[in-house]
Amino acid sequence: MKIRTQFLITMVLFGLVLIIMAASVVITYQQVDRMNRQSEIAHDIEQGARDLSYLSNDYLLHGESQQRARWESKFAALSE
């Protein structure tokens, strides 16, 4: 096999490896981005549940309709 042929084969293989690596980086970035969005959603749900717990305790302690209205409003917002 000529040196030129070996060089071309090596360059093609190197190019394929680079393409595979670039595709891997893109796929990994997309997965990380999706995981970050899921983490943000989980954090929002956690915060909403914490707020509902606080509002529930506040309503049970004071029994005012204003606390109940705030709880219902927060629950409706969290349910969306």
ABEGO torsion letter per residue (X at the ends): XBAAAAAAAAAAAAAAAAAAAAAAAAAAAAAAAAAAAAAAAAAAAAAAAAAAAAAAAAAAAAGBAAAAAAAAAAAAAAAX
